[in-house]
Amino acid sequence: MPANQEKEQPRRRQARGERRIAQLLEAAAAVFTTSGYTAASTNAIAREAGVSPGTLYQFFPNKEAIAIELGDRLMREMRETFGEALAPVDPATPLEEAVGSAVDRFIAFNCDHPVFFALMHGPDIPGRMAEEHDALHATLLSRIEGLLSSFLPDADPGDLTRTSHMCLGLYKAGLELVLAHEGAERDAYVQELKYALIRYLDPLVGDRLGHLDPLPGHADPSWRNTP
């Protein structure tokens, strides 16, 4: 066999293996999302992928290994998402726009990957995933705190920490409601989440960020009705 063909065969096998892994991870994501991690099984994942359990075991020894690989990939993507969503904000940016842009990026990620919420907030996720999620959570809080400190330079560090925790807590509570609905109702919950965060941050930020509309009263602000 020519040398170039000998080199090509391993590459083809590797490519087939990567496609099979992607197929299995996609199937696992569907099963974990609908059944939860605890109730899911390797047989259900193999069935969803349209392969035999034996084929699955060629790539993953158990359900935990599948979840960890899926979680690792999702967390890498999530880190990229919040790197973009929590980038420094121009002081001229309206508060509504700054909050809306960050929320939209995070919501889009979670709606595209509902398994992320299912895995990371389940009661029995693998220990390694729990540790990595805790690290991700800590990094996210640090980024929020850094962003807040950029336009609240005189704030007490303890106040910044509490505010960061409140922002993330409000987001996570809203996210659960967003993911529980679809279509127009989901969009409405996204707008309510933005509204809650803006009303919370507005008295703290004051005039350091601009506004699209005057906020006092918020009787019917136009941004609430923006798709």
C-alpha positions in Angstrom: 0.0 0.0 0.0 1.4 3.5 -0.9 2.6 5.5 2.0 0.0 8.3 1.4 -2.8 5.8 1.7 -1.4 4.4 4.9 -1.5 7.9 6.4 -5.0 8.6 5.0 -6.6 5.6 6.7 -5.9 6.7 10.3 -7.2 10.2 9.5 -10.4 8.7 8.0 -10.9 6.5 11.1 -10.3 9.5 13.3 -12.9 11.6 11.4 -15.4 8.8 11.6 -14.8 8.5 15.3 -15.3 12.2 15.8 -18.5 12.2 13.9 -19.7 9.2 16.0 -18.8 11.0 19.2 -20.7 14.1 18.1 -23.7 11.9 17.2 -23.6 10.3 20.7 -23.3 13.6 22.5 -26.2 15.1 20.5 -28.3 12.1 21.5 -27.2 12.4 25.1 -28.1 16.0 25.2 -31.6 15.2 24.0 -32.0 12.4 26.6 -30.6 14.4 29.5 -32.8 17.3 28.6 -36.0 15.3 28.6 -35.3 12.7 31.3 -32.7 14.4 33.5 -29.3 13.0 34.2 -30.3 10.6 37.0 -33.1 8.8 35.0 -31.1 8.7 31.7 -29.3 5.5 30.7 -26.7 4.5 28.2 -29.3 2.3 26.5 -31.6 5.3 26.0 -28.8 7.4 24.6 -27.8 4.6 22.2 -31.4 4.3 21.1 -31.7 8.0 20.6 -28.4 7.9 18.5 -29.6 5.0 16.5 -26.7 2.8 17.4 -26.2 -0.3 19.5 -25.1 -0.1 23.2 -21.9 -1.9 22.1 -21.1 0.9 19.7 -21.6 3.5 22.4 -19.2 1.6 24.8 -16.5 1.8 22.1 -16.4 5.6 22.9 -17.7 6.0 26.4 -17.4 3.6 29.3 -20.6 4.9 31.1 -23.2 7.6 31.4 -20.9 9.7 33.6 -18.2 9.9 31.0 -20.7 11.1 28.4 -22.0 13.8 30.7 -18.6 15.0 31.5 -17.5 15.2 27.9 -20.7 17.0 27.0 -20.4 19.3 30.0 -16.7 20.2 29.2 -17.7 21.2 25.7 -20.6 23.3 26.9 -18.6 25.0 29.6 -16.0 26.0 27.1 -18.6 27.5 24.9 -20.3 29.2 27.9 -17.0 30.8 28.9 -16.8 32.3 25.4 -20.3 33.5 25.7 -19.9 35.4 29.0 -16.6 36.7 27.8 -18.5 38.5 25.0 -21.6 39.3 27.1 -19.7 40.8 30.0 -17.2 42.8 28.0 -16.5 46.4 29.2 -19.4 48.8 28.6 -19.0 52.3 27.2 -20.4 54.8 29.8 -22.6 56.3 27.0 -24.4 53.0 26.6 -28.0 53.1 27.9 -28.5 50.8 30.9 -31.4 49.1 29.1 -29.1 48.3 26.1 -26.2 47.1 28.3 -28.5 44.8 30.3 -30.5 43.7 27.3 -27.4 42.7 25.3 -25.9 40.6 28.1 -29.2 38.9 28.8 -29.8 38.1 25.2 -26.4 36.4 24.8 -26.9 34.3 27.9 -30.5 33.4 27.0 -29.5 32.5 23.4 -26.9 30.1 24.7 -29.2 28.4 27.1 -32.1 28.2 24.6 -29.7 26.7 22.0 -28.3 24.2 24.7 -31.1 23.5 27.1 -29.1 20.5 28.3 -26.7 22.9 30.0 -29.3 23.9 32.5 -30.6 20.3 32.9 -27.1 19.1 33.7 -25.7 21.9 35.8 -28.7 22.3 38.0 -29.6 18.6 38.5 -29.3 17.1 41.9 -27.0 14.2 41.0 -24.5 15.6 38.4 -21.0 14.0 38.5 -18.6 15.4 41.0 -16.1 16.7 38.5 -18.9 18.6 36.6 -20.1 20.1 39.9 -16.6 21.4 40.6 -16.1 22.8 37.2 -19.5 24.5 37.3 -18.7 26.0 40.7 -15.5 27.4 39.1 -17.5 28.7 36.2 -19.9 30.3 38.6 -17.1 32.0 40.6 -15.5 33.3 37.4 -18.9 34.6 36.2 -19.5 36.4 39.5 -16.0 37.9 39.3 -16.7 39.2 35.8 -20.0 40.8 36.9 -18.3 42.4 39.8 -15.5 43.8 37.6 -18.1 45.2 35.2 -20.0 46.8 38.0 -16.9 48.3 39.6 -16.0 50.0 36.3 -19.0 52.3 36.6 -19.3 52.2 40.4 -15.6 52.9 41.3 -16.4 54.3 44.8 -18.6 51.4 45.8 -17.8 49.3 48.9 -16.3 45.9 47.8 -18.9 44.1 49.9 -21.7 46.0 48.2 -20.3 45.1 44.8 -20.1 41.4 45.8 -23.7 41.4 47.0 -24.9 43.2 43.9 -23.1 40.7 41.7 -24.7 37.8 43.5 -28.1 39.5 43.3 -27.7 40.0 39.5 -26.8 36.4 38.9 -29.5 35.2 41.2 -32.1 37.2 39.4 -30.9 36.0 36.1 -30.9 32.3 37.1 -34.4 32.6 38.5 -35.6 34.2 35.4 -33.8 31.7 33.2 -35.7 28.8 34.7 -39.0 30.6 33.8 -37.8 31.4 30.3 -36.8 27.8 29.6 -40.1 26.5 30.9 -42.0 28.4 28.2 -41.9 28.7 24.4 -42.7 31.1 21.7 -44.3 34.5 22.6 -44.6 33.5 26.2 -40.9 32.8 26.4 -40.1 36.2 24.8 -42.4 37.9 27.4 -40.4 36.3 30.2 -37.1 37.4 28.7 -38.5 41.0 28.7 -39.6 40.6 32.3 -36.1 39.4 33.3 -34.5 42.4 31.6 -37.1 44.6 33.4 -36.3 43.2 36.8 -32.5 43.6 36.3 -32.8 47.2 35.0 -35.1 48.2 37.9 -32.7 46.7 40.3 -29.6 48.3 38.8 -30.9 51.7 37.9 -30.8 53.2 41.4 -27.3 51.9 42.0 -25.8 52.9 38.7 -27.6 56.3 38.6 -26.4 58.6 35.8 -23.2 56.6 35.1 -24.9 54.9 32.2 -27.4 56.5 29.8 -31.1 55.7 29.4 -33.1 55.1 26.4 -36.2 56.5 28.2 -36.7 58.2 31.5 -37.1 55.5 34.1 -39.2 57.1 37.0 -42.4 55.1 37.3 -41.7 52.9 34.4 -45.4 53.0 33.6 -45.0 51.6 30.1 -41.3 51.9 29.0 -40.8 51.3 25.3 -38.0 48.8 25.8 -40.4 46.4 27.5 -42.3 46.0 24.2 -39.2 45.6 22.0 -39.0 42.1 20.5 
